[in-house]
Amino acid sequence: MSRWKLKWNSVFFKFSASFILVGLIPLFALSYFSVQTFTGHVERYTENNLRQMIMYMSLNINTAFKEYNETSKLMYRSENDIDQTHQVNVLGQINQIPIEAYLKTVLYSDPNIRSVYFVRSSDKQIYYQGKINQAFLPELLPLEQWMPVLDEEPKQLAIIPTHEETYFMKSQKSVITVGRNLIDTSGLLTHKPRVVGTLFFDIDPALFDQFYKELNLGEHDEIYIINNANQIFFSNTELQAWSETSDDVLVLSEEIPFLQGKVTVKVNKTSLFNQIGTTRDAVYIAIAICSLVLIIMGGWFSRRLAGPIRALTIQMTKVESGNLAANVTVRSNDEMGRLVHGFNRMVERLKSFIDEVYVAEIKQKQAELYALKSQIRPHYLYNTLEVIRMNAIHHDADEVGDMILSLSKQLKYVIDYGEDWVPLHKELQHLQDYFYIIDVRYEQRFELKITSTDNVNMDWQILKLSIQPIVENAIQHGLQPKGRGTVGITIEQQEDQLIVTVFDDGVGMDAETVERLHRALADPAKPTKSVGLKNVHERIRSACGEEYGLAISSRKHVGTSIQLRFPIKEDNYAASDLG
C-alpha cells in the first residue's frame, strides 16, 4: 500500500493517469461520432459532386448542339436579302459564296465536324467536303431516312442519332448527323416553305468523350445519352441495351433540352463508396492503436522525463541569461539523451555562428568595396567614349558621334551585371544600336525590319543578348555573300509562348547544312562552327526548359529563318526600371 501511495503522490504519476483518462474518453466519443458524420457527409458529397458533374455535362452537351444549330443557320446570314433559289440553282452559291467554299467553312468551324454535305433540291445534286481521306459513295447517302425527319419540321434543325458511315468505303466509324433545310426567304412567305436545298454535317461522337472522361466512372458504371424516343447518341457500353437497375445501383439523370433527351448515369454504390468503408476501418484501427500507445506512453513519460527535463530546464535558463558555457551531462542514448546531446551541440554551434556572423560582416564590407571598384571601371569607359563623341560632334562629325553613342549604349548593355532577363523593348533597342553601326559600316546595303502583333507586350521578359547574335549571324553568313538584303524580325504570341523569328533574304543553306545544324543543336557535346547559334540555343534551354530554344529552316538562294521560343514571362520589375 505504501508503494502505491508514494506513486499517487508523484506529480508525474498523476499527470500520466489524468493524461490517459482525459485522452481516452474524448478519443472514443469523438472518433465514433466523427466517423459516423464523416461517412454520411462523404456519401452525400460524393453523390452531389457526381450529380453536379452530370449537370455540367448536360449543360456542355446542350451548349455544343446549340452552337451546331447556329452553325447551320449561317446559310441565312448575308448582308442583303438575296434570292437563295437563284443563288443555289443557277449560280451554285450560298450567301454569294460558292457552295464548295461554304461547305469547307462549315467543315473547319468545329474540330468534331467530320463531313459536310449539301443536297440541292432542284436536281438532287450532292456537294461534299470532308476531313477523312476515304472514298465518298454519294449513292449510299441515306437521304430516304434523313429527309422525312426534316419534312416533319422543315424550319427546325434535325438530329439523326448515332449511326455508321456506310457511305464511306471501308469506314467503321459512327457519327451523329445534323441537318437543316435552306429555305428561300426572299419572296412572300407561303404555307409550305420553298426548300432550296438541305445542309447535313456529320459530328464525331468523340465530342462526348471529353465530357465522359471528366466523370471518372468505374469499370462497371454505365452512361447513356438518349433522346425522347430512347434513341442512343452515346454510351460507354458500345450502344448495348440498358442493364437492369438494382438497389446497389445509383441512377442519376439530367435533361438535355436541345436534344429533347437526357444523360443518364448508373453507378455501382459499392465501388462508389468503397473507399469510405476502407477509410472507416482504417480510422477504427488507428483509434485502437492510439489508445494503446496513449496508455503506454503515459506511464513511460512519467518515469523517463522527470530528471532529464529538470536538468535541461536549468541549463536552458542559463543560456537565456547569456551564459553560453552551460552544459548538460548525457546519461543515456535514448531520445532524451539525444535531446540533451543536441542541446549541448546547439550551444556550441551558437558560439560558432556568432563568430561566423562577425567574419561574414567583414567579408560583406570587402565585397561591397570590390563591387564599387568594378563599377568605377565601366563608368570610366563610358565617360571616355562620351568625351570622344562630344569632340566628334564639335568637329561636325555627327555620324562618328552617333556611332560612338551606339557603341557606348551597346557596351553599357553588355557590361551591365544585372539580371539575365530583360524587357523585350530593351533587347530590341540594343539590337537597333548594333544595327546602326552595321548600317553605316556597309553603306546602307542592309536593312532591318521589326514587326510585332498587337497581343505582344513589350514589357515581357526575354533572355538578354539572345536576338543580336542571330541577327549578326544572318548578316555575316546570309547577306554579306549576296552583297545586300534585309533582316526581318517578327514577334508574336502563340498560346503560352513568345515567338521571335529572325529571317533574311540572303544566300540560304541547302538541306544537308540545315540538318547538320539541327544535329549540332540537339547534341550539346557535338562541336560546330555555328558557335553563336549553339550558345543561344543552350542558354534558352538551360534557363527555360527542353521545349524551348531555336528552330532553323532555310532554302538555298531564298533565305534563312530562325525561330526562338521563350516562355511568356511578365516584367516584375517594371516599377524599378521606370525609376
C-alpha positions as CSV (number, residue, x, y, z in Angstrom):
1,M,0.0,0.0,0.0
2,S,2.8,2.4,0.8
3,R,4.3,1.8,-2.7
4,W,1.1,2.8,-4.4
5,K,0.6,5.7,-2.1
6,L,4.1,7.0,-3.0
7,K,3.3,6.7,-6.7
8,W,-0.1,8.5,-6.2
9,N,1.7,11.4,-4.5
10,S,4.1,11.7,-7.6
11,V,3.1,14.6,-9.8
12,F,4.2,12.6,-12.9
13,F,2.1,9.6,-11.9
14,K,-0.9,11.9,-11.5
15,F,-0.1,13.5,-14.9
16,S,0.1,10.1,-16.5
17,A,-3.2,8.9,-15.1
18,S,-5.0,12.1,-15.9
19,F,-3.5,12.2,-19.4
20,I,-4.7,8.6,-20.1
21,L,-8.2,9.2,-18.8
22,V,-8.7,12.6,-20.3
23,G,-7.3,11.3,-23.6
24,L,-9.2,8.1,-23.9
25,I,-12.7,9.2,-23.1
26,P,-12.9,12.1,-25.7
27,L,-10.9,10.0,-28.2
28,F,-13.5,7.2,-28.2
29,A,-16.5,9.5,-28.2
30,L,-15.2,12.0,-30.7
31,S,-13.9,9.2,-33.0
32,Y,-17.2,7.4,-33.1
33,F,-19.3,10.5,-33.9
34,S,-16.7,11.8,-36.3
35,V,-16.6,8.5,-38.3
36,Q,-20.4,8.5,-38.5
37,T,-20.6,12.1,-39.5
38,F,-17.7,11.8,-41.9
39,T,-19.3,8.7,-43.6
40,G,-22.6,10.4,-44.1
41,H,-21.0,13.6,-45.3
42,V,-18.7,11.9,-47.7
43,E,-21.6,9.9,-49.2
44,R,-23.7,13.0,-49.7
45,Y,-20.8,14.9,-51.0
46,T,-19.8,12.2,-53.4
47,E,-23.3,11.8,-54.7
48,N,-23.8,15.6,-55.0
49,N,-20.5,16.0,-56.7
50,L,-21.3,13.3,-59.3
51,R,-24.8,14.9,-59.8
52,Q,-23.1,18.3,-60.3
53,M,-20.7,16.9,-62.8
54,I,-23.6,15.2,-64.7
55,M,-25.4,18.5,-64.7
56,Y,-22.4,20.3,-66.1
57,M,-22.1,17.6,-68.7
58,S,-25.7,18.0,-69.8
59,L,-25.2,21.8,-70.0
60,N,-22.0,21.4,-72.1
61,I,-23.7,19.0,-74.5
62,N,-26.7,21.3,-74.8
63,T,-24.4,24.2,-75.5
64,A,-22.4,22.3,-78.1
65,F,-25.6,21.4,-80.1
66,K,-26.8,25.0,-79.8
67,E,-23.5,26.0,-81.4
68,Y,-24.1,23.5,-84.2
69,N,-27.6,24.9,-84.6
70,E,-26.1,28.4,-85.0
71,T,-23.5,27.0,-87.5
72,S,-26.3,25.6,-89.6
73,K,-28.0,29.0,-89.6
74,L,-25.0,30.6,-91.3
75,M,-26.8,29.8,-94.6
76,Y,-29.2,32.6,-93.8
77,R,-26.7,35.2,-92.8
78,S,-26.0,37.6,-95.6
79,E,-25.7,41.4,-95.9
80,N,-28.5,41.7,-98.4
81,D,-31.9,40.0,-98.9
82,I,-30.9,37.7,-101.8
83,D,-32.8,35.2,-103.9
84,Q,-31.5,31.9,-102.4
85,T,-33.2,29.9,-105.2
86,H,-31.4,31.8,-107.9
87,Q,-28.1,31.7,-105.9
88,V,-28.2,27.9,-105.3
89,N,-29.8,26.6,-108.5
90,V,-28.2,29.0,-111.1
91,L,-25.1,30.4,-109.5
92,G,-24.2,27.4,-107.3
93,Q,-23.7,29.7,-104.3
94,I,-24.8,30.1,-100.7
95,N,-24.8,33.7,-99.4
96,Q,-22.9,34.7,-102.5
97,I,-20.1,32.2,-101.7
98,P,-19.5,29.1,-103.9
99,I,-21.2,26.0,-102.3
100,E,-17.9,24.1,-102.1
101,A,-16.2,27.1,-100.3
102,Y,-19.2,27.5,-97.9
103,L,-19.1,23.8,-97.0
104,K,-15.4,24.0,-96.3
105,T,-16.1,26.9,-94.0
106,V,-18.6,24.9,-92.1
107,L,-16.3,21.8,-92.0
108,Y,-13.5,23.7,-90.3
109,S,-15.7,25.7,-88.0
110,D,-15.5,22.9,-85.4
111,P,-12.9,20.1,-84.8
112,N,-15.6,17.5,-84.3
113,I,-17.3,18.0,-87.7
114,R,-16.1,15.2,-89.9
115,S,-18.0,15.7,-93.2
116,V,-20.4,18.3,-94.7
117,Y,-23.0,17.7,-97.5
118,F,-25.4,19.9,-99.3
119,V,-28.2,18.3,-101.3
120,R,-29.7,20.7,-103.9
121,S,-33.5,20.2,-104.1
122,S,-33.8,21.0,-107.8
123,D,-31.7,18.2,-109.2
124,K,-30.7,16.3,-106.0
125,Q,-27.0,17.1,-106.7
126,I,-24.8,16.4,-103.7
127,Y,-21.9,18.6,-102.8
128,Y,-19.4,17.2,-100.3
129,Q,-16.5,18.3,-98.2
130,G,-14.7,16.1,-95.6
131,K,-11.6,15.8,-93.4
132,I,-11.3,12.0,-93.8
133,N,-9.1,10.5,-96.6
134,Q,-11.7,7.9,-97.8
135,A,-13.7,7.4,-100.9
136,F,-17.2,9.0,-100.6
137,L,-20.1,7.0,-102.1
138,P,-22.9,9.5,-102.6
139,E,-25.3,6.9,-103.9
140,L,-25.2,5.3,-100.4
141,L,-26.0,8.5,-98.6
142,P,-29.3,7.5,-96.7
143,L,-31.3,10.6,-97.7
144,E,-34.5,8.5,-97.8
145,Q,-34.1,8.1,-94.0
146,W,-32.9,11.6,-93.2
147,M,-35.3,13.7,-95.4
148,P,-38.6,12.5,-93.7
149,V,-37.2,13.8,-90.4
150,L,-36.7,17.3,-92.0
151,D,-40.0,17.2,-93.8
152,E,-41.9,17.0,-90.5
153,E,-40.4,20.3,-89.3
154,P,-38.9,22.0,-92.4
155,K,-37.7,25.0,-90.4
156,Q,-36.1,23.2,-87.5
157,L,-32.8,21.5,-87.0
158,A,-32.9,17.7,-87.3
159,I,-30.6,15.5,-85.4
160,I,-30.1,11.9,-86.6
161,P,-28.8,9.7,-83.7
162,T,-25.5,7.8,-83.9
163,H,-25.1,5.6,-87.0
164,E,-22.4,4.1,-89.1
165,E,-20.7,5.9,-92.0
166,T,-21.9,3.4,-94.6
167,Y,-21.5,5.9,-97.3
168,F,-17.6,5.9,-97.0
169,M,-15.6,3.0,-98.4
170,K,-14.2,0.8,-95.6
171,S,-15.3,3.1,-92.8
172,Q,-16.2,1.6,-89.5
173,K,-16.7,5.0,-87.7
174,S,-20.0,6.1,-86.2
175,V,-21.3,9.6,-86.4
176,I,-24.2,11.9,-85.5
177,T,-25.7,13.7,-88.4
178,V,-27.2,17.2,-88.1
179,G,-29.4,18.6,-90.9
180,R,-31.2,21.9,-91.8
181,N,-33.2,23.0,-94.8
182,L,-32.2,26.1,-96.7
183,I,-35.5,28.0,-97.3
184,D,-35.8,30.8,-99.7
185,T,-36.9,33.8,-97.7
186,S,-36.5,36.4,-100.4
187,G,-40.2,36.4,-101.6
188,L,-43.6,36.2,-100.0
189,L,-43.9,33.6,-97.2
190,T,-46.0,30.5,-98.3
191,H,-47.8,27.9,-96.2
192,K,-45.2,25.3,-97.4
193,P,-41.7,26.7,-97.3
194,R,-39.7,26.8,-100.5
195,V,-36.8,24.4,-99.7
196,V,-33.8,25.2,-102.0
197,G,-31.5,22.5,-100.5
198,T,-30.5,20.7,-97.3
199,L,-27.3,21.0,-95.4
200,F,-26.1,18.0,-93.5
201,F,-22.9,17.6,-91.4
202,D,-21.6,14.6,-89.5
203,I,-20.3,15.0,-85.9
204,D,-17.8,12.7,-84.4
205,P,-19.2,11.1,-81.2
206,A,-15.8,11.8,-79.6
207,L,-17.5,15.1,-78.8
208,F,-18.9,13.3,-75.8
209,D,-15.7,11.6,-74.8
210,Q,-14.2,14.8,-73.3
211,F,-17.3,15.1,-71.0
212,Y,-17.4,11.4,-70.2
213,K,-13.8,11.3,-69.1
214,E,-14.4,14.1,-66.6
215,L,-16.8,11.8,-64.7
216,N,-14.1,9.3,-63.8
217,L,-16.6,6.4,-63.8
218,G,-15.7,2.9,-62.7
219,E,-15.3,-0.1,-65.0
220,H,-18.9,-1.4,-64.3
221,D,-20.6,2.0,-64.4
222,E,-22.7,3.0,-67.3
223,I,-23.6,6.2,-69.1
224,Y,-26.3,6.9,-71.7
225,I,-27.2,9.9,-73.8
226,I,-30.6,9.4,-75.3
227,N,-33.5,11.4,-76.9
228,N,-37.2,11.2,-76.0
229,A,-37.5,8.3,-78.4
230,N,-34.9,6.3,-76.4
231,Q,-32.5,6.5,-79.3
232,I,-28.9,6.3,-78.0
233,F,-26.5,9.1,-79.0
234,F,-23.6,7.9,-76.8
235,S,-22.9,5.0,-74.4
236,N,-19.8,3.5,-72.8
237,T,-21.3,0.1,-73.3
238,E,-21.0,0.2,-77.1
239,L,-24.7,1.0,-77.5
240,Q,-25.9,-2.1,-75.9
241,A,-29.4,-2.4,-74.3
242,W,-29.9,-0.9,-70.8
243,S,-29.0,-3.1,-67.9
244,E,-31.5,-3.8,-65.1
245,T,-31.4,-1.5,-62.2
246,S,-31.0,-2.9,-58.6
247,D,-30.7,-1.4,-55.1
248,D,-27.0,-1.4,-55.4
249,V,-27.1,0.9,-58.4
250,L,-27.4,4.7,-58.1
251,V,-29.2,6.2,-61.1
252,L,-28.7,9.9,-61.9
253,S,-30.2,11.8,-64.8
254,E,-30.1,15.3,-66.2
255,E,-32.2,16.7,-69.1
256,I,-30.7,17.9,-72.3
257,P,-33.4,20.3,-73.7
258,F,-31.9,20.8,-77.1
259,L,-31.8,17.0,-77.8
260,Q,-35.2,16.6,-76.1
261,G,-33.4,13.9,-74.2
262,K,-31.3,13.3,-71.2
263,V,-28.0,12.0,-69.9
264,T,-28.3,9.0,-67.5
265,V,-25.6,7.6,-65.4
266,K,-25.8,4.3,-63.5
267,V,-23.1,4.0,-60.8
268,N,-22.4,0.9,-58.6
269,K,-22.8,2.1,-55.0
270,T,-20.3,-0.5,-53.7
271,S,-17.5,0.8,-55.9
272,L,-18.6,4.5,-55.4
273,F,-18.5,4.3,-51.6
274,N,-15.8,1.5,-51.3
275,Q,-13.1,4.0,-50.3
276,I,-15.4,5.2,-47.4
277,G,-15.5,1.7,-45.9
278,T,-11.8,1.3,-46.2
279,T,-11.3,4.7,-44.6
280,R,-13.7,3.9,-41.7
281,D,-11.8,0.6,-40.9
282,A,-8.5,2.4,-41.0
283,V,-9.9,5.0,-38.6
284,Y,-11.0,2.3,-36.1
285,I,-7.6,0.6,-36.3
286,A,-5.9,3.9,-35.7
287,I,-8.2,4.6,-32.7
288,A,-7.2,1.3,-31.1
289,I,-3.5,1.8,-31.8
290,C,-3.7,5.4,-30.4
291,S,-5.4,4.2,-27.3
292,L,-2.7,1.6,-26.6
293,V,0.1,4.0,-27.4
294,L,-1.6,6.6,-25.1
295,I,-1.6,4.2,-22.2
296,I,2.0,3.0,-22.7
297,M,3.4,6.5,-23.3
298,G,1.7,7.9,-20.3
299,G,3.5,5.6,-17.9
300,W,6.7,5.8,-19.8
301,F,6.8,9.6,-19.7
302,S,6.2,9.6,-16.0
303,R,9.4,7.7,-15.5
304,R,11.7,9.0,-18.1
305,L,11.0,12.7,-18.3
306,A,11.3,13.9,-14.8
307,G,15.0,14.0,-14.2
308,P,16.4,14.9,-17.6
309,I,13.7,17.6,-18.2
310,R,14.6,19.3,-14.9
311,A,18.3,19.4,-15.7
312,L,17.7,20.6,-19.2
313,T,15.4,23.3,-18.0
314,I,18.0,24.7,-15.6
315,Q,20.7,24.8,-18.3
316,M,18.3,26.5,-20.7
317,T,17.6,29.2,-18.2
318,K,21.4,29.8,-18.0
319,V,21.6,30.1,-21.8
320,E,18.6,32.5,-21.8
321,S,20.5,34.8,-19.4
322,G,23.5,34.8,-21.8
323,N,25.7,32.2,-20.3
324,L,26.9,30.1,-23.2
325,A,29.1,27.9,-21.0
326,A,26.1,25.8,-19.9
327,N,26.5,22.1,-20.5
328,V,24.2,19.1,-19.6
329,T,25.7,15.7,-18.9
330,V,24.4,13.0,-21.2
331,R,23.3,9.9,-19.2
332,S,21.6,7.8,-21.8
333,N,21.4,7.1,-25.6
334,D,17.6,7.3,-25.9
335,E,15.5,10.3,-27.2
336,M,16.1,12.3,-24.0
337,G,19.9,11.6,-24.3
338,R,19.9,12.7,-27.9
339,L,17.9,15.8,-26.9
340,V,20.5,16.7,-24.2
341,H,23.3,16.0,-26.7
342,G,21.5,18.2,-29.3
343,F,21.2,21.0,-26.7
344,N,24.9,20.8,-26.0
345,R,25.7,20.9,-29.7
346,M,23.3,23.8,-30.2
347,V,25.1,25.8,-27.6
348,E,28.5,25.0,-29.2
349,R,27.2,25.9,-32.7
350,L,25.6,29.1,-31.4
351,K,29.1,30.2,-30.3
352,S,30.5,29.3,-33.7
353,F,27.7,31.1,-35.6
354,I,28.3,34.2,-33.6
355,D,31.9,34.1,-34.7
356,E,31.0,33.3,-38.3
357,V,28.5,36.2,-38.5
358,Y,31.2,38.6,-37.3
359,V,33.6,37.3,-40.0
360,A,30.8,37.4,-42.7
361,E,30.1,41.0,-41.9
362,I,33.7,41.9,-42.6
363,K,33.7,39.9,-45.9
364,Q,30.5,41.6,-46.9
365,K,32.0,45.0,-46.5
366,Q,35.0,43.9,-48.6
367,A,32.7,42.6,-51.3
368,E,30.8,45.8,-51.4
369,L,34.1,47.7,-51.8
370,Y,35.2,45.4,-54.7
371,A,31.8,45.8,-56.4
372,L,32.1,49.6,-56.1
373,K,35.6,49.4,-57.7
374,S,34.2,47.2,-60.5
375,Q,31.5,49.8,-61.2
376,I,34.1,52.6,-61.4
377,R,35.9,50.9,-64.4
378,P,32.9,50.7,-66.7
379,H,31.9,54.3,-65.8
380,Y,35.4,55.4,-66.7
381,L,35.0,53.7,-70.1
382,Y,31.5,55.3,-70.7
383,N,32.8,58.8,-69.8
384,T,35.8,58.4,-72.1
385,L,33.6,57.4,-75.0
386,E,31.3,60.4,-74.3
387,V,34.3,62.8,-74.4
388,I,35.3,61.3,-77.8
389,R,31.7,61.6,-79.1
390,M,31.4,65.3,-78.0
391,N,34.7,66.0,-79.6
392,A,33.5,64.4,-82.9
393,I,30.3,66.5,-82.8
394,H,32.3,69.6,-82.1
395,H,34.2,69.0,-85.3
396,D,30.9,68.3,-87.2
397,A,31.5,64.6,-87.5
398,D,27.9,63.8,-86.5
399,E,27.9,60.3,-88.0
400,V,31.0,59.4,-86.0
401,G,29.4,60.8,-82.9
402,D,26.3,58.7,-83.5
403,M,28.3,55.6,-84.0
404,I,30.2,56.2,-80.7
405,L,26.9,56.8,-78.9
406,S,25.5,53.5,-80.3
407,L,28.8,51.7,-79.3
408,S,28.6,53.2,-75.8
409,K,25.0,52.0,-75.4
410,Q,26.0,48.5,-76.5
411,L,28.9,48.4,-74.1
412,K,26.7,49.6,-71.2
413,Y,24.1,47.0,-72.1
414,V,26.6,44.1,-72.4
415,I,28.8,45.0,-69.4
416,D,25.8,45.7,-67.1
417,Y,26.0,42.9,-64.4
418,G,22.2,42.7,-63.8
419,E,19.6,40.1,-64.4
420,D,19.8,37.6,-67.3
421,W,16.2,38.5,-68.2
422,V,15.5,42.0,-69.6
423,P,12.3,43.6,-71.1
424,L,11.7,43.0,-74.8
425,H,11.9,46.6,-75.6
426,K,15.4,46.9,-74.1
427,E,16.7,43.9,-76.2
428,L,15.2,45.5,-79.3
429,Q,16.8,48.9,-78.5
430,H,20.2,47.2,-78.1
431,L,19.6,45.5,-81.5
432,Q,18.9,48.8,-83.2
433,D,22.0,50.4,-81.7
434,Y,24.0,47.4,-83.1
435,F,22.4,47.6,-86.5
436,Y,23.1,51.4,-86.8
437,I,26.8,50.6,-86.7
438,I,26.3,47.8,-89.3
439,D,24.2,50.2,-91.4
440,V,27.0,52.8,-91.5
441,R,29.7,50.3,-91.9
442,Y,28.2,48.7,-95.0
443,E,26.8,51.9,-96.5
444,Q,23.1,51.2,-96.1
445,R,23.2,48.0,-98.1
446,F,21.4,46.1,-95.3
447,E,18.0,46.9,-93.9
448,L,16.4,45.9,-90.5
449,K,12.6,45.5,-90.2
450,I,10.9,44.7,-86.9
451,T,7.2,43.9,-86.6
452,S,5.1,42.6,-83.7
453,T,1.5,41.5,-83.2
454,D,-1.0,43.6,-81.1
455,N,-1.1,41.0,-78.3
456,V,2.6,41.2,-77.6
457,N,3.6,43.2,-74.5
458,M,7.0,44.9,-74.9
459,D,7.5,44.6,-71.1
460,W,7.6,40.8,-71.4
461,Q,10.9,39.4,-70.3
462,I,13.4,37.9,-72.8
463,L,16.8,36.3,-72.3
464,K,19.5,39.1,-72.5
465,L,21.6,39.1,-75.7
466,S,19.6,36.4,-77.4
467,I,18.4,38.1,-80.6
468,Q,21.6,40.1,-81.5
469,P,23.8,37.0,-82.2
470,I,21.1,35.6,-84.5
471,V,20.9,38.9,-86.5
472,E,24.8,39.1,-86.6
473,N,24.8,35.5,-88.0
474,A,22.2,36.4,-90.6
475,I,24.3,39.4,-91.8
476,Q,27.6,37.6,-91.8
477,H,26.5,34.3,-93.4
478,G,23.4,35.3,-95.3
479,L,23.6,38.8,-96.6
480,Q,27.3,39.6,-96.9
481,P,27.9,36.9,-99.6
482,K,24.9,38.4,-101.5
483,G,26.0,42.0,-101.1
484,R,22.7,43.5,-99.8
485,G,19.4,42.4,-98.3
486,T,17.0,42.6,-95.5
487,V,16.9,41.1,-92.0
488,G,13.3,40.8,-90.7
489,I,12.2,40.2,-87.1
490,T,8.6,39.2,-86.2
491,I,7.4,38.9,-82.6
492,E,4.2,37.1,-81.8
493,Q,2.4,35.2,-79.1
494,Q,1.4,31.5,-79.6
495,E,-0.6,30.1,-76.7
496,D,1.8,30.5,-73.7
497,Q,4.9,31.1,-75.7
498,L,6.7,34.2,-77.0
499,I,7.9,33.5,-80.6
500,V,10.7,35.6,-82.1
501,T,11.5,34.9,-85.7
502,V,14.7,36.2,-87.4
503,F,14.7,35.8,-91.2
504,D,16.8,37.1,-94.1
505,D,16.6,37.0,-97.9
506,G,20.3,36.0,-98.2
507,V,22.0,33.1,-99.9
508,G,20.3,30.5,-97.7
509,M,21.5,26.9,-97.0
510,D,20.9,23.5,-98.5
511,A,19.0,20.8,-96.7
512,E,22.2,18.9,-95.7
513,T,23.6,22.0,-93.9
514,V,20.3,22.6,-92.1
515,E,20.2,19.0,-91.0
516,R,23.8,19.3,-89.7
517,L,22.9,22.4,-87.7
518,H,19.9,20.6,-86.2
519,R,22.1,17.7,-85.1
520,A,24.6,20.1,-83.5
521,L,21.8,21.9,-81.6
522,A,20.3,18.6,-80.4
523,D,23.7,17.3,-79.1
524,P,25.4,19.7,-76.6
525,A,28.7,17.8,-76.9
526,K,28.8,17.9,-80.7
527,P,31.3,20.5,-82.0
528,T,30.1,23.0,-84.6
529,K,31.2,26.1,-86.4
530,S,28.0,27.9,-85.5
531,V,29.0,28.8,-82.0
532,G,26.7,31.8,-81.7
533,L,23.6,29.8,-82.6
534,K,24.6,26.9,-80.3
535,N,25.3,29.2,-77.4
536,V,21.9,31.0,-77.7
537,H,20.1,27.6,-78.0
538,E,21.8,26.2,-74.9
539,R,21.2,29.4,-72.9
540,I,17.4,29.3,-73.7
541,R,17.1,25.5,-72.9
542,S,19.1,25.9,-69.7
543,A,17.0,28.9,-68.5
544,C,13.6,27.9,-69.8
545,G,13.4,24.1,-70.4
546,E,13.9,21.5,-73.1
547,E,10.8,22.5,-75.0
548,Y,12.3,26.0,-75.8
549,G,15.2,27.0,-78.0
550,L,15.9,27.5,-81.7
551,A,14.4,26.1,-84.8
552,I,16.1,26.6,-88.2
553,S,14.7,26.5,-91.7
554,S,16.4,27.6,-94.9
555,R,16.3,27.3,-98.7
556,K,19.2,27.7,-101.0
557,H,19.2,31.2,-102.8
558,V,16.0,32.1,-100.9
559,G,16.9,32.8,-97.4
560,T,17.1,31.6,-93.8
561,S,14.6,31.7,-90.9
562,I,15.4,31.1,-87.3
563,Q,12.7,30.8,-84.7
564,L,13.3,31.5,-81.0
565,R,10.8,30.1,-78.4
566,F,10.6,31.6,-74.9
567,P,8.0,31.2,-72.1
568,I,5.9,34.3,-71.6
569,K,7.4,36.0,-68.5
570,E,5.9,39.1,-67.0
571,D,8.1,42.0,-66.1
572,N,8.0,42.0,-62.3
573,Y,10.5,44.9,-62.2
574,A,8.7,47.4,-64.3
575,A,8.4,49.9,-61.5
576,S,12.1,49.7,-60.7
577,D,13.0,50.2,-64.4
578,L,10.9,53.3,-64.6
579,G,12.8,54.7,-61.6
